[in-house]
Amino acid sequence: NVLGVDVQLPLKRNSILIKPHLGKLNTAQGVVVTEHGPVTVEWRRAPGSQRLSFFLDFPRKTQATVALPTGSAPSRLVLDGRTVPFRCDRGRAMFSVNGGIHRGFLETKGEMEK
């Protein structure tokens, strides 16, 4: 799915995966209702930009693994106003975050993957 929200099993882990598949879209937003509650996501990429901005809102009792598409060299991830560490795995910038409301962006060098 474009928004990329998926519940991780077993359910008692209270864990979700957020892995958007934007393709050629520059923006996508919506709410996915999960067993843990509603998950709101918004993705924005300005045409020609090396920045993917995001908004996440999901239940506080859950934890999310977020996997953002990267370009050839992801350079900086900012989450809630702070630069945070991330790891790269198969063309994705991966990080974990606890439930709540989060805003941020990923900057890359080179064209961003779809």
C-alpha positions in Angstrom: 0.0 0.0 0.0 1.1 3.6 -0.7 0.9 4.8 2.9 3.0 1.8 4.1 1.3 1.0 7.4 1.4 -2.7 8.5 0.9 -4.3 11.9 3.8 -6.5 13.1 3.1 -9.9 14.5 2.5 -11.1 17.2 -0.1 -8.5 18.1 1.0 -8.5 21.7 4.2 -6.7 20.7 2.2 -3.6 19.9 4.5 -2.9 17.0 3.8 -1.5 13.5 5.9 -1.0 10.4 5.6 2.2 8.4 7.2 1.7 5.0 5.7 4.0 2.3 5.7 3.1 -1.4 5.2 6.5 -3.0 6.3 5.6 -6.6 6.0 8.8 -8.6 3.6 10.4 -6.1 4.9 13.6 -4.5 2.4 13.5 -1.7 0.2 10.9 0.1 -1.8 11.1 3.3 -4.4 9.0 5.1 -5.5 7.0 8.1 -5.1 3.3 8.4 -7.2 1.6 11.1 -5.2 -1.2 12.8 -5.7 -3.6 15.7 -3.8 -1.1 17.8 -5.8 1.9 16.7 -5.7 4.5 13.9 -2.4 5.4 12.3 -2.3 8.7 10.5 0.6 9.3 8.0 1.4 12.1 5.6 4.3 12.1 3.1 5.5 15.1 1.1 8.2 15.4 -1.5 8.7 18.6 -3.5 9.3 17.9 -7.2 13.1 17.8 -7.8 13.8 17.9 -4.0 16.1 15.6 -2.0 13.8 15.9 1.0 11.0 13.7 2.1 8.9 15.3 4.8 6.6 13.3 7.0 3.9 13.4 9.7 3.1 10.4 11.9 0.4 10.0 14.5 -0.2 6.6 16.1 -1.3 5.2 19.5 1.0 5.8 22.4 1.0 2.2 23.5 2.7 1.2 20.2 6.2 1.4 18.7 6.9 1.8 15.0 9.8 0.9 12.8 9.9 3.5 10.0 11.6 2.6 6.7 11.9 5.7 4.5 13.0 5.4 0.8 16.4 6.9 0.2 18.6 8.1 -2.6 22.1 6.9 -3.2 23.3 8.5 0.0 20.9 9.5 2.8 22.5 12.3 4.7 20.3 13.5 7.5 17.2 12.5 9.4 15.4 15.1 11.5 12.6 13.9 13.9 10.7 16.3 16.0 13.3 19.0 15.5 16.3 16.9 16.3 18.8 15.1 14.1 18.6 11.4 14.9 20.7 8.3 14.0 19.3 5.8 11.5 20.6 2.7 9.7 20.4 1.9 6.0 18.9 -1.3 4.8 18.0 -2.2 1.2 17.5 1.3 0.1 15.7 2.4 3.2 16.6 4.7 6.1 15.4 2.8 9.2 14.6 4.1 12.7 12.3 3.3 15.6 9.9 5.7 17.4 7.4 5.4 20.2 3.8 6.1 19.7 2.6 9.7 19.6 2.7 12.6 17.1 5.9 13.1 15.1 7.1 15.4 12.3 10.3 15.2 10.4 12.2 14.9 7.2 14.9 12.8 5.5 17.4 14.6 3.3 19.4 12.6 0.7 22.2 13.2 -1.8 21.1 12.3 -5.3 17.6 11.3 -6.5 15.3 9.7 -4.0 14.3 6.1 -4.6 10.6 5.4 -5.2 
